[in-house]
Amino acid sequence: MSLHTVALFGAFWTVLVRCRPFAEASTLRCVVALAAGAVAAHLGWALLHPLEVRLQPLRVLEPSVGLCVLFLPAGVALATRAPSVWRVLPGGLAVARLGCLAAGCCGGLHGEATPALEIAGLAILDRELQRAGPRWSLPGFLIGFGAIRLAVEPWRGPPPLPGSYEVAGWIALGWAALGGVLAIQAERRSAPTPASPRMGRRTQKVAPSPSLLCTSRVPPWSVTMR
């Protein structure tokens, strides 16, 4: 078993164990979300490697080779919106990157340990998501995930496709932009609704006093003349 495969199993169990304390994310939901993310990562890798898939179709099924992490959020989002899953996902991705670091792959053009940079960024993102409220879990993850990849991408090794730095960069930018849109929506939902200016101008209708009603109903001929 390769180091990549061991790290992927470790990432799976890291997310699963950390999801259990949260009521909104059951174990089955976490498993389904991670499985959907893995499927999306493999399909994304096939999309970026059409020639290699045509020559070796079964390589898409290899758990530690035929996958692209950039597509993982798409599968997770289709499976669940539970905040706890997104809150603990950076920790799982950091564990998965440990396999890349140990195997010496996904490095920079001159041997830079770019997986270590990603692990550091994911650790910071994980800490910040633990501090944030549940409604910021998904927007915060997407913004941090996209920003980390955008920062590391220029240092990565030769991409699989000519000009695919732009492809990966656009995908990462798309996640960050989507996270920004969701963050604005979350901020608007959490903002207090201003009171209507007319509410303060309303006057309370006071019922007339019973004595006044009685006085007003006295006929004029009942007044005693002196």
N, CA and C of each residue as an Amber inpcrd file, in Angstrom:
protein
   678
   0.8470000  -1.1940000   0.0000000   0.0000000   0.0000000   0.0000000
   0.8870000   1.2500000   0.0000000   0.5940000   2.1840000  -0.9000000
   1.4230000   3.3680000  -1.0340000   1.1420000   4.3640000   0.0880000
   2.0730000   5.3150000   0.2390000   1.8950000   6.3440000   1.2550000
   0.6870000   7.2230000   0.9510000   0.4120000   7.4050000  -0.3230000
  -0.7470000   8.1960000  -0.7130000  -2.0380000   7.5400000  -0.2100000
  -2.1320000   6.2340000  -0.4170000  -3.3330000   5.5220000  -0.0020000
  -3.5080000   5.5660000   1.5050000  -2.4220000   5.3920000   2.2420000
  -2.4800000   5.4690000   3.7060000  -2.9400000   6.8460000   4.1480000
  -2.4130000   7.8940000   3.5110000  -2.8050000   9.2570000   3.8660000
  -4.2710000   9.5220000   3.5400000  -4.7710000   8.9650000   2.4360000
  -6.1750000   9.1530000   2.0860000  -7.0930000   8.4780000   3.0910000
  -6.7240000   7.2730000   3.5220000  -7.5100000   6.6100000   4.5650000
  -7.4670000   7.4160000   5.8570000  -6.2990000   7.9490000   6.1810000
  -6.1740000   8.7800000   7.3760000  -7.0270000  10.0330000   7.2840000
  -7.0820000  10.6420000   6.0920000  -7.9150000  11.8290000   5.9030000
  -9.3930000  11.4900000   6.0620000  -9.7920000  10.3420000   5.5300000
 -11.1940000   9.9150000   5.6440000 -11.5990000   9.7600000   7.1040000
 -10.7800000   9.0670000   7.8820000 -11.1230000   8.8290000   9.2810000
 -10.9860000  10.1010000  10.1170000 -10.1110000  10.9890000   9.7300000
  -9.9920000  12.2660000  10.4450000 -11.2780000  13.0680000  10.3480000
 -11.8080000  13.1840000   9.1340000 -13.0550000  13.9210000   8.9490000
 -14.2120000  13.2070000   9.6370000 -14.2570000  11.8780000   9.5220000
 -15.3670000  11.1300000  10.0840000 -15.4020000  11.2350000  11.6050000
 -14.2640000  11.0960000  12.2510000 -14.2150000  11.1560000  13.7150000
 -14.5380000  12.5640000  14.2200000 -14.0720000  13.5670000  13.5180000
 -14.3090000  14.9400000  13.9630000 -15.7360000  15.4010000  13.6850000
 -16.4460000  14.7170000  12.7940000 -17.8400000  15.0690000  12.5130000
 -18.7960000  14.5090000  13.5630000 -18.4220000  13.4500000  14.2410000
 -19.3410000  12.7540000  15.1320000 -19.8930000  13.6180000  16.2600000
 -19.1330000  14.5200000  16.8780000 -19.7110000  15.3140000  17.9690000
 -20.8160000  16.2750000  17.5440000 -20.9310000  16.5620000  16.2570000
 -21.9170000  17.5370000  15.7900000 -23.2180000  16.8240000  15.4480000
 -24.3190000  17.3850000  15.9390000 -25.6120000  16.7270000  15.7710000
 -26.1150000  16.7900000  14.3360000 -25.7690000  17.8720000  13.6030000
 -26.3530000  18.0530000  12.2720000 -25.6810000  17.1910000  11.2130000
 -24.5770000  16.5300000  11.5540000 -23.8640000  15.6990000  10.5750000
 -23.7490000  14.2750000  11.1130000 -24.6110000  13.3930000  10.6450000
 -24.5490000  12.0090000  11.0700000 -23.3650000  11.3150000  10.4020000
 -23.0360000  10.1420000  10.9160000 -21.9230000   9.3840000  10.3370000
 -22.1950000   9.0330000   8.8840000 -23.4250000   8.6160000   8.5940000
 -23.7740000   8.2530000   7.2170000 -23.6570000   9.4600000   6.2960000
 -24.0870000  10.6270000   6.7580000 -23.9890000  11.8220000   5.9260000
 -22.5360000  12.1750000   5.6310000 -21.6740000  12.0300000   6.6260000
 -20.2510000  12.3110000   6.4030000 -19.6510000  11.3380000   5.3970000
 -20.0060000  10.0590000   5.5250000 -19.4760000   9.0590000   4.6020000
 -19.9280000   9.3410000   3.1820000 -21.2040000   9.6570000   3.0160000
 -21.7360000   9.9670000   1.6800000 -21.0620000  11.2110000   1.1040000
 -20.8540000  12.2370000   1.9340000 -20.2220000  13.4690000   1.4590000
 -18.7890000  13.2170000   1.0270000 -18.0440000  12.4370000   1.8100000
 -16.6560000  12.1420000   1.4400000 -16.5850000  11.2790000   0.1850000
 -17.5000000  10.3240000   0.0590000 -17.5250000   9.4920000  -1.1460000
 -17.8510000  10.3190000  -2.3810000 -18.8200000  11.2370000  -2.2400000
 -19.1580000  12.1040000  -3.3730000 -17.9990000  13.0240000  -3.7240000
 -17.2800000  13.5130000  -2.7140000 -16.1120000  14.3360000  -2.9950000
 -15.0200000  13.5700000  -3.7150000 -14.8170000  12.3070000  -3.3190000
 -13.8050000  11.4820000  -3.9860000 -14.1790000  11.2180000  -5.4380000
 -15.4600000  10.9440000  -5.6880000 -15.9150000  10.7110000  -7.0710000
 -15.7010000  11.9710000  -7.9150000 -16.0490000  13.1360000  -7.3500000
 -15.8510000  14.3840000  -8.0910000 -14.3750000  14.6450000  -8.3550000
 -13.5040000  14.2950000  -7.3950000 -12.0690000  14.4930000  -7.5970000
 -11.5460000  13.6010000  -8.7260000 -12.0440000  12.3740000  -8.8180000
 -11.6120000  11.4740000  -9.9030000 -12.1510000  11.9510000 -11.2530000
 -13.4110000  12.3640000 -11.2790000 -13.9700000  12.8560000 -12.5380000
 -13.2610000  14.1350000 -12.9880000 -12.8950000  14.9820000 -12.0390000
 -12.1540000  16.1900000 -12.3880000 -10.7810000  15.8720000 -12.9440000
 -10.1220000  14.8780000 -12.3570000  -8.8200000  14.4680000 -12.8890000
  -8.9640000  13.9410000 -14.3140000 -10.0120000  13.1600000 -14.5650000
 -10.2390000  12.6600000 -15.9220000 -10.5080000  13.7990000 -16.8920000
 -11.1730000  14.8530000 -16.4150000 -11.4470000  15.9950000 -17.2730000
 -10.1630000  16.7260000 -17.6570000  -9.2000000  16.7740000 -16.7490000
  -7.9330000  17.4510000 -17.0190000  -6.9310000  16.5620000 -17.7430000
  -7.1660000  15.2540000 -17.7970000  -6.2410000  14.3140000 -18.4380000
  -6.9640000  13.4650000 -19.4860000  -7.5740000  14.0630000 -20.4920000
  -8.3420000  13.2590000 -21.4480000  -7.4910000  12.2670000 -22.2280000
  -6.2830000  12.6860000 -22.6030000  -5.4290000  11.7850000 -23.3780000
  -4.9900000  10.5990000 -22.5400000  -4.6020000  10.8350000 -21.3150000
  -4.1560000   9.7490000 -20.4560000  -5.2990000   8.7940000 -20.1240000
  -6.4910000   9.3250000 -19.9770000  -7.6530000   8.4700000 -19.7100000
  -7.9680000   7.6090000 -20.9240000  -7.7720000   8.1720000 -22.1180000
  -8.0210000   7.3910000 -23.3300000  -7.0360000   6.2490000 -23.4630000
  -5.7920000   6.4790000 -23.0700000  -4.7770000   5.4250000 -23.1710000
  -4.8660000   4.4290000 -22.0290000  -5.1830000   4.9080000 -20.8230000
  -5.2740000   4.0490000 -19.6410000  -6.5590000   4.3750000 -18.8790000
  -7.6890000   3.8530000 -19.3160000  -8.9680000   4.2150000 -18.6750000
  -9.0530000   3.8050000 -17.2110000  -8.4320000   2.6700000 -16.8530000
  -8.5380000   2.1890000 -15.4850000  -7.7550000   3.0350000 -14.4880000
  -6.9350000   3.9370000 -14.9580000  -6.1630000   4.7420000 -14.0410000
  -7.0480000   5.7090000 -13.2540000  -8.2270000   5.9950000 -13.7760000
  -9.1600000   6.8520000 -13.0550000  -9.5730000   6.2170000 -11.7300000
  -9.5520000   4.8910000 -11.6740000  -9.9850000   4.1850000 -10.4770000
  -8.8930000   4.0780000  -9.4230000  -7.6690000   4.4520000  -9.7520000
  -6.6030000   4.3780000  -8.7650000  -6.8350000   5.4500000  -7.7000000
  -6.9340000   5.0690000  -6.4260000  -7.3240000   6.0350000  -5.3890000
  -6.3150000   7.1350000  -5.1430000  -5.0390000   6.8550000  -5.3600000
  -4.0160000   7.8380000  -5.0080000  -3.3810000   8.5210000  -6.2170000
  -3.8680000   8.2370000  -7.4220000  -3.2630000   8.8190000  -8.6250000
  -4.2840000   9.6330000  -9.4060000  -5.3590000   9.0010000  -9.8010000
  -6.3250000   9.6560000 -10.6780000  -7.3250000  10.5140000  -9.9450000
  -6.8590000  11.5480000  -9.2670000  -7.7840000  12.4670000  -8.5930000
  -7.2220000  13.8830000  -8.5920000  -8.1210000  14.8360000  -8.5370000
  -7.7510000  16.2550000  -8.4770000  -8.5630000  16.8920000  -7.3490000
  -7.8780000  17.3640000  -6.3170000  -8.5390000  17.8850000  -5.1220000
  -9.3760000  19.1230000  -5.4270000  -9.0540000  19.8350000  -6.4880000
  -9.7920000  21.0470000  -6.8160000 -11.2790000  20.7820000  -7.0570000
 -11.6310000  19.5760000  -7.4450000 -13.0260000  19.2490000  -7.7410000
 -13.7470000  18.6360000  -6.5490000 -13.0360000  18.3710000  -5.4640000
 -13.6410000  17.7190000  -4.3050000 -14.8030000  18.5170000  -3.7110000
 -14.7200000  19.8490000  -3.5450000 -15.8620000  20.5710000  -2.9610000
 -17.1580000  20.4180000  -3.7390000 -17.0680000  20.1990000  -5.0520000
 -18.2910000  20.0440000  -5.8430000 -19.0570000  18.8050000  -5.4130000
 -18.3600000  17.6930000  -5.2040000 -19.0350000  16.4800000  -4.7760000
 -19.5770000  16.5830000  -3.3660000 -18.8060000  17.1840000  -2.4650000
 -19.2660000  17.3410000  -1.0820000 -20.5030000  18.2320000  -1.0310000
 -20.5160000  19.3020000  -1.8240000 -21.6540000  20.2240000  -1.8270000
 -22.9180000  19.5510000  -2.3510000 -22.7770000  18.6240000  -3.2860000
 -23.9520000  17.9190000  -3.7980000 -24.5120000  16.9500000  -2.7740000
 -23.6910000  16.4990000  -1.8410000 -24.1220000  15.5040000  -0.8590000
 -24.6840000  16.1300000   0.4050000 -24.1100000  17.2330000   0.8650000
 -24.5600000  17.8120000   2.1330000 -24.1800000  19.2760000   2.2120000
 -24.9480000  20.0080000   3.0380000 -24.6360000  21.3950000   3.3630000
 -24.3680000  21.5280000   4.8700000 -24.1960000  20.4100000   5.5560000
 -23.9880000  20.4410000   7.0060000 -22.7390000  21.2530000   7.3320000
 -22.8490000  22.2730000   8.1880000 -21.6840000  23.1150000   8.4840000
 -20.5140000  22.3500000   9.0780000 -20.7960000  21.3210000   9.8760000
 -19.7050000  20.6010000  10.5440000 -18.7950000  19.8930000   9.5560000
 -19.3510000  19.4070000   8.4370000 -18.5280000  18.7230000   7.4460000
 -17.5090000  19.6850000   6.8510000 -17.9590000  20.8820000   6.4950000
 -17.0520000  21.8760000   5.9210000 -16.0820000  22.4000000   6.9620000
 -16.4920000  22.3870000   8.2240000 -15.6310000  22.8960000   9.2870000
 -14.4270000  21.9870000   9.5320000 -14.6120000  20.6810000   9.3530000
 -13.5280000  19.7400000   9.6360000 -12.8220000  19.2650000   8.3680000
 -13.3250000  19.6550000   7.2070000 -12.7260000  19.2000000   5.9520000
 -11.2900000  19.6640000   5.7610000 -10.8940000  20.8930000   6.1370000
  -9.4840000  21.2870000   5.9690000  -8.5170000  20.3810000   6.7070000
  -8.9090000  19.8940000   7.8920000  -8.0350000  18.9700000   8.6110000
  -7.8210000  17.6810000   7.8490000  -8.8790000  17.1580000   7.2290000
  -8.7350000  15.9600000   6.4240000  -7.8670000  16.1720000   5.1960000
  -8.0180000  17.3140000   4.5550000  -7.1790000  17.6200000   3.3950000
  -5.7150000  17.7710000   3.7900000  -5.4690000  18.3200000   4.9740000
  -4.0870000  18.4510000   5.4380000  -3.4620000  17.0780000   5.6670000
  -4.2310000  16.1440000   6.2270000  -3.7240000  14.7820000   6.4150000
  -3.4490000  14.1260000   5.0670000  -4.3420000  14.3510000   4.0920000
  -4.1240000  13.7850000   2.7610000  -2.8480000  14.3290000   2.1260000
  -2.5490000  15.5940000   2.3590000  -1.3280000  16.1930000   1.8040000
  -0.0670000  15.6560000   2.4700000  -0.2050000  15.0770000   3.6450000
   0.9550000  14.4480000   4.2680000   1.4830000  13.3050000   3.4050000
   0.5790000  12.6100000   2.7150000   1.0120000  11.5660000   1.7970000
   1.8210000  12.1170000   0.6470000   1.4080000  13.2670000   0.1130000
   2.1810000  13.9030000  -0.9540000   3.5560000  14.3290000  -0.4480000
   3.5930000  14.8450000   0.7720000   4.8620000  15.2920000   1.3350000
   5.7990000  14.1170000   1.5710000   5.2550000  13.0000000   2.0600000
   6.0920000  11.8260000   2.3240000   6.5560000  11.1770000   1.0250000
   5.6940000  11.1810000   0.0130000   6.0500000  10.5540000  -1.2560000
   6.9340000  11.4410000  -2.1200000   7.0360000  12.7200000  -1.7940000
   7.8690000  13.6270000  -2.5650000   7.2470000  14.0890000  -3.8630000
   5.9330000  13.9510000  -3.9880000   5.2670000  14.3690000  -5.2240000
   4.5920000  15.7210000  -5.0180000   4.0140000  16.2390000  -6.0950000
   3.2950000  17.5250000  -6.0660000   4.1920000  18.6600000  -5.5950000
   5.4920000  18.5210000  -5.8220000   6.4240000  19.5530000  -5.3990000
   6.5540000  20.6630000  -6.4140000   7.4360000  21.5920000  -6.1190000
   7.6340000  22.7220000  -6.9930000   8.5730000  22.4190000  -8.1300000
   8.7480000  23.3990000  -8.9900000   9.6080000  23.2340000 -10.1620000
  11.0630000  22.9780000  -9.7740000  11.4930000  23.5040000  -8.6460000
  12.8750000  23.3510000  -8.1980000  12.9630000  22.5760000  -6.8880000
  12.0030000  21.6780000  -6.6930000  12.0270000  20.8500000  -5.4980000
  11.4120000  21.4770000  -4.2740000  10.6640000  22.5660000  -4.4210000
  10.0210000  23.1790000  -3.2630000   8.9500000  22.2440000  -2.7030000
   8.8630000  22.2150000  -1.3910000   7.8770000  21.3600000  -0.7190000
   6.5350000  22.0870000  -0.6560000   5.8970000  22.2020000  -1.8060000
   4.6150000  22.9060000  -1.8450000   3.5290000  22.2120000  -1.0190000
   3.5300000  20.8650000  -0.8770000   2.5360000  20.2780000   0.0260000
   2.6440000  20.7820000   1.4570000   3.8610000  21.0780000   1.9070000
   4.0240000  21.6280000   3.2610000   3.3600000  22.9910000   3.3790000
   3.4460000  23.7980000   2.3210000   2.7760000  25.0960000   2.3410000
   1.2630000  24.9340000   2.3850000   0.7620000  23.9710000   1.6240000
  -0.6760000  23.7150000   1.6470000  -1.1210000  23.2110000   3.0130000
  -0.3260000  22.3410000   3.6330000  -0.6670000  21.8250000   4.9590000
  -0.7270000  22.9670000   5.9670000   0.2310000  23.8800000   5.8990000
   0.2250000  25.0250000   6.8130000  -1.0060000  25.8960000   6.5950000
  -1.3290000  26.1560000   5.3250000  -2.5110000  26.9550000   5.0390000
  -3.7920000  26.2780000   5.4830000  -3.8950000  24.9630000   5.2720000
  -5.0880000  24.2290000   5.6810000  -5.2160000  24.1790000   7.1950000
  -4.0820000  24.0960000   7.8960000  -4.1220000  24.1060000   9.3640000
  -4.6500000  25.4460000   9.8820000  -4.2180000  26.5330000   9.2680000
  -4.7260000  27.8550000   9.6610000  -6.2110000  27.9710000   9.3590000
  -6.6140000  27.4970000   8.1810000  -8.0270000  27.5370000   7.8060000
  -8.8630000  26.7070000   8.7670000  -8.3570000  25.5400000   9.1520000
  -9.0770000  24.6810000  10.0920000  -9.2710000  25.4000000  11.4240000
  -8.2540000  26.0670000  11.9090000  -8.3520000  26.7840000  13.1890000
  -9.3710000  27.9170000  13.1090000  -9.3710000  28.6460000  12.0030000
 -10.2900000  29.7690000  11.8710000 -11.7390000  29.2920000  11.7440000
 -11.9510000  28.1690000  11.0670000 -13.3110000  27.6580000  10.9300000
 -13.8500000  27.1430000  12.2570000 -12.9760000  26.6480000  13.1280000
 -13.4230000  26.2150000  14.4490000 -13.9020000  27.3970000  15.2770000
 -13.3290000  28.5520000  15.0500000 -13.7120000  29.7510000  15.7930000
 -14.9560000  30.4160000  15.2210000 -15.1970000  30.2380000  13.9300000
 -16.3140000  30.9160000  13.2780000 -17.6260000  30.2060000  13.6010000
 -18.7190000  30.9220000  13.3560000 -20.0380000  30.3470000  13.5570000
 -20.3870000  29.3610000  12.4560000 -21.4170000  28.5360000  12.6810000
 -21.7890000  27.5160000  11.6810000 -22.1220000  28.0890000  10.3120000
 -22.7570000  29.2750000  10.2740000 -23.1620000  29.8170000   8.9690000
 -21.9770000  30.2520000   8.1270000 -20.7910000  30.4010000   8.7500000
 -19.5950000  30.8010000   8.0020000 -18.7560000  29.6100000   7.5830000
 -19.1820000  28.3810000   7.8980000 -18.3530000  27.2090000   7.6000000
 -18.1520000  27.0200000   6.0990000 -19.2480000  26.9890000   5.3530000
 -19.1380000  26.7940000   3.9050000 -18.4790000  27.9760000   3.2050000
 -18.9140000  29.2230000   3.4320000 -18.2230000  30.3420000   2.7660000
 -16.7530000  30.4350000   3.1530000 -16.4570000  30.2350000   4.4500000
 -15.0660000  30.3270000   4.8930000 -14.1980000  29.2490000   4.2800000
 -14.7350000  28.0400000   4.1700000 -13.9460000  26.9730000   3.5540000
 -13.6480000  27.2830000   2.0950000 -14.6530000  27.6960000   1.3420000
 -14.4490000  27.9470000  -0.0860000 -13.4640000  29.0870000  -0.3140000
 -13.5730000  30.1450000   0.4800000 -12.6350000  31.2630000   0.3250000
 -11.2180000  30.8150000   0.6620000 -11.0500000  30.1210000   1.7960000
  -9.7120000  29.6750000   2.1860000  -9.1430000  28.6270000   1.2490000
  -9.9820000  27.6880000   0.8250000  -9.5350000  26.6380000  -0.0850000
  -9.0420000  27.2260000  -1.4000000  -9.8270000  28.1450000  -1.9630000
  -9.4100000  28.7690000  -3.2130000  -8.1760000  29.6330000  -3.0520000
  -8.0990000  30.3740000  -1.9370000  -6.9570000  31.2630000  -1.7210000
  -5.6620000  30.4740000  -1.5270000  -5.7340000  29.3660000  -0.7980000
  -4.5310000  28.5440000  -0.5760000  -4.0180000  27.9920000  -1.8940000
  -4.9180000  27.4870000  -2.7200000  -4.4860000  26.9250000  -4.0000000
  -3.9490000  28.0100000  -4.9240000  -4.5470000  29.1820000  -4.9150000
  -4.0390000  30.2770000  -5.7360000  -2.6440000  30.6990000  -5.3010000
  -2.3850000  30.6580000  -3.9960000  -1.0710000  31.0660000  -3.4970000
   0.0050000  30.0340000  -3.8180000  -0.3680000  28.7440000  -3.8390000
   0.6200000  27.6740000  -4.0220000   0.8010000  27.3190000  -5.4970000
  -0.2010000  27.5430000  -6.3030000  -0.1830000  27.0780000  -7.6890000
   1.0330000  27.5500000  -8.4930000   1.4840000  28.8040000  -8.3670000
   2.6500000  29.2140000  -9.1640000   3.9230000  28.4380000  -8.8490000
   3.9870000  27.7910000  -7.6680000   5.1960000  27.0650000  -7.2820000
   5.1190000  25.5800000  -7.6210000   3.9740000  25.1130000  -8.0580000
   3.8200000  23.6880000  -8.3200000   4.5720000  23.2800000  -9.5750000
   4.7540000  21.9560000  -9.7220000   5.4820000  21.4210000 -10.8580000
   4.7120000  21.5800000 -12.1510000   5.2450000  21.0390000 -13.2370000
   4.5810000  21.1760000 -14.5390000   3.1610000  20.6370000 -14.4830000
   2.1810000  21.4000000 -14.9050000   0.7900000  20.9590000 -14.8570000
   0.5100000  19.9050000 -15.9240000  -0.6220000  19.1960000 -15.7920000
  -0.9170000  18.1130000 -16.7350000  -1.2650000  18.5800000 -18.1360000
  -1.7130000  19.7940000 -18.2930000  -2.1140000  20.2870000 -19.6040000
  -1.3770000  21.5770000 -19.9230000  -1.0990000  21.8320000 -21.1900000
  -0.4920000  23.1200000 -21.5420000  -1.3960000  24.2710000 -21.1180000
  -0.7950000  25.1710000 -20.3890000  -1.5760000  26.3020000 -19.9080000
  -2.5550000  25.9620000 -18.8160000  -2.4130000  24.7870000 -18.1740000
  -3.3840000  24.4030000 -17.1610000  -3.1620000  25.1060000 -15.8370000
  -2.0470000  25.8750000 -15.7200000  -1.9610000  26.7380000 -14.5510000
  -3.1410000  27.7010000 -14.5540000  -3.4730000  28.2160000 -15.7320000
  -4.6280000  29.0870000 -15.8160000  -5.8990000  28.3180000 -15.4860000
  -5.9870000  27.0430000 -15.9230000  -7.1750000  26.2330000 -15.6310000
  -7.3220000  26.0470000 -14.1260000  -6.2590000  25.5870000 -13.4650000
  -6.3140000  25.3900000 -12.0170000  -6.5400000  26.7110000 -11.2910000
  -5.8980000  27.7620000 -11.7690000  -6.0910000  29.0640000 -11.1390000
  -7.5110000  29.5680000 -11.2550000  -8.1330000  29.3590000 -12.4070000
  -9.5100000  29.7980000 -12.5780000 -10.4500000  28.9900000 -11.7050000
 -10.1780000  27.7000000 -11.5710000 -11.0300000  26.8760000 -10.7030000
 -10.9190000  27.3410000  -9.2540000  -9.6820000  27.5560000  -8.8060000
  -9.4790000  28.0280000  -7.4380000 -10.1120000  29.4010000  -7.2220000
  -9.9520000  30.2740000  -8.2170000 -10.5650000  31.5980000  -8.1200000
 -12.0830000  31.4990000  -8.0780000 -12.6240000  30.5460000  -8.8280000
 -14.0730000  30.3450000  -8.8170000 -14.5850000  29.9290000  -7.4480000
 -13.8440000  29.0250000  -6.7650000 -14.2570000  28.6290000  -5.4110000
 -14.1950000  29.8100000  -4.4640000 -13.1280000  30.5920000  -4.5380000
 -12.9940000  31.7560000  -3.6560000 -14.1050000  32.7770000  -3.9190000
 -14.4230000  32.9970000  -5.1910000 -15.4820000  33.9540000  -5.5260000
 -16.8420000  33.4610000  -5.0400000 -17.1060000  32.1620000  -5.2170000
 -18.3680000  31.6090000  -4.7350000 -18.4710000  31.7310000  -3.2180000
 -17.3480000  31.4780000  -2.5250000 -17.3450000  31.6610000  -1.0860000
 -17.6270000  33.0990000  -0.6830000 -17.0830000  34.0510000  -1.4530000
 -17.3580000  35.4520000  -1.1660000 -18.8340000  35.7960000  -1.3290000
 -19.4610000  35.2710000  -2.3730000 -20.8940000  35.5120000  -2.5830000
 -21.7100000  34.9250000  -1.4330000 -21.3830000  33.6980000  -1.0240000
 -22.1030000  33.0750000   0.0860000 -21.8670000  33.8220000   1.3940000
 -20.6630000  34.3730000   1.5630000 -20.3800000  35.1480000   2.7740000
 -21.2200000  36.4170000   2.8190000 -21.3810000  37.0830000   1.6720000
 -22.2160000  38.2930000   1.6210000 -23.6640000  37.9430000   1.9450000
 -24.1350000  36.8270000   1.4030000 -25.5020000  36.4080000   1.7010000
 -25.6740000  36.0830000   3.1780000 -24.6950000  35.4060000   3.7670000
 -24.7660000  35.0810000   5.1920000 -24.7460000  36.3430000   6.0420000
 -23.9620000  37.3370000   5.6270000 -23.8960000  38.5940000   6.3710000
 -25.2310000  39.3340000   6.2980000 -25.8650000  39.3030000   5.1370000
 -27.1560000  39.9740000   4.9980000 -28.2320000  39.2800000   5.8220000
 -28.1970000  37.9540000   5.8660000 -29.1900000  37.2370000   6.6640000
 -29.0050000  37.4800000   8.1590000 -27.7560000  37.6500000   8.5820000
 -27.4870000  37.8470000  10.0010000 -27.6680000  39.2860000  10.4550000
 -27.7170000  40.2410000   9.5080000 -27.8620000  41.6540000   9.8640000
 -29.2620000  41.9090000  10.3920000 -29.4200000  42.7150000  11.4560000
 -30.7620000  43.0230000  11.9870000 -31.5620000  43.8520000  11.0030000
 -32.8440000  43.5770000  10.9270000 -33.7230000  44.3080000  10.0220000
 -34.0530000  45.6680000  10.6090000 -33.7720000  46.7540000   9.9050000
 -34.0810000  48.0870000  10.4530000 -35.5700000  48.2840000  10.6090000
 -35.9510000  48.9660000  11.6710000 -37.3660000  49.2230000  11.9260000
 -37.9100000  50.2310000  10.9280000 -39.1580000  50.0890000  10.5910000
 -39.7900000  51.0020000   9.6420000 -39.9170000  52.3810000  10.2660000
 -39.6020000  53.4670000   9.5120000 -39.7000000  54.8130000  10.0890000
 -41.1160000  55.1920000  10.4730000 -42.1070000  54.5520000   9.8620000
 -43.4840000  54.8830000  10.1800000 -43.9320000  54.3230000  11.5230000
 -43.2170000  53.3210000  12.0140000 -43.6290000  52.7000000  13.2640000
 -43.5640000  53.6860000  14.4040000 -42.5440000  54.5580000  14.4040000
 -42.4060000  55.5090000  15.4960000 -43.4070000  56.6440000  15.4310000
 -44.0470000  56.8450000  14.2880000 -44.9820000  57.9500000  14.1350000
 -46.4170000  57.5540000  14.4320000 -46.6560000  56.3010000  14.6270000
 -48.0160000  55.8630000  14.8780000 -48.4620000  56.3130000  16.2720000
 -49.6390000  56.8220000  16.3470000 -50.2060000  57.2390000  17.6210000
 -51.2060000  56.2060000  18.0740000 -51.2120000  55.9640000  19.3450000
 -52.1140000  54.9650000  19.8860000 -53.5110000  55.5350000  19.9990000
 -54.4650000  54.7930000  19.5230000 -55.8530000  55.2310000  19.5930000
 -56.3870000  54.9660000  20.9920000 -56.8040000  56.0230000  21.6620000
 -57.3200000  55.9180000  23.0220000 -58.8290000  55.9860000  22.9750000
 -59.4430000  55.0340000  23.5820000 -60.9060000  55.0140000  23.6040000
 -61.4250000  56.1640000  24.4400000 -62.4800000  56.7870000  24.0300000
 -63.0470000  57.9010000  24.8290000 -63.5350000  57.4250000  26.1720000
 -63.4650000  58.3170000  27.1330000 -63.8820000  57.9950000  28.4890000
 -65.3740000  57.7300000  28.5280000 -65.8140000  56.7290000  29.3200000
 -67.2620000  56.4680000  29.4190000 -68.0430000  57.6770000  29.9040000
 -67.4380000  58.4710000  30.7860000 -68.1430000  59.6580000  31.2810000
 -68.4080000  60.6670000  30.1760000 -67.4350000  60.7790000  29.2790000
 -67.6470000  61.6970000  28.1610000 -68.7270000  61.2000000  27.2320000
 -68.7650000  59.8810000  27.0560000 -69.8140000  59.3160000  26.2180000
 -71.1790000  59.5810000  26.8050000 -71.2740000  59.4050000  28.1080000
 -72.5700000  59.6370000  28.7610000 -72.9860000  61.0990000  28.6760000
 -72.0140000  62.0060000  28.8720000 -72.3220000  63.4340000  28.8250000
 -72.7640000  63.8610000  27.4380000 -72.1000000  63.2700000  26.4280000
 -72.4390000  63.6680000  25.0740000 -73.7860000  63.1570000  24.6420000
 -74.2920000  62.1400000  25.3310000 -75.5680000  61.5710000  24.9220000
 -76.7720000  62.1870000  25.6900000 -76.5040000  63.1280000  26.5840000
 -77.6100000  63.7530000  27.3420000 -78.3920000  64.6770000  26.4300000
 -79.6920000  64.5020000  26.2820000 -80.4670000  65.3630000  25.3680000
 -80.5110000  66.7950000  25.9000000 -80.5670000  67.7500000  25.0010000
 -80.5380000  69.1530000  25.4200000 -81.7280000  69.5630000  26.2670000
 -82.9210000  68.9010000  26.0920000 -84.1120000  69.3240000  26.8490000
 -84.1090000  68.8440000  28.2850000 -83.0880000  67.9690000  28.6240000
 -83.0210000  67.5060000  30.0070000 -82.2960000  68.4590000  30.9030000
 -81.7480000  69.5530000  30.3920000 -81.0290000  70.5360000  31.1980000
 -82.0350000  71.4090000  31.9460000 -81.8700000  71.5410000  33.2280000
 -82.7850000  72.3220000  34.0620000 -82.5120000  73.8180000  33.8670000
 -83.5780000  74.5660000  33.5650000 -83.4490000  76.0080000  33.3840000
 -83.6680000  76.7000000  34.7090000 -82.8750000  77.6560000  35.0620000
 -82.9960000  78.4260000  36.2900000 -83.3800000  79.8510000  35.9400000
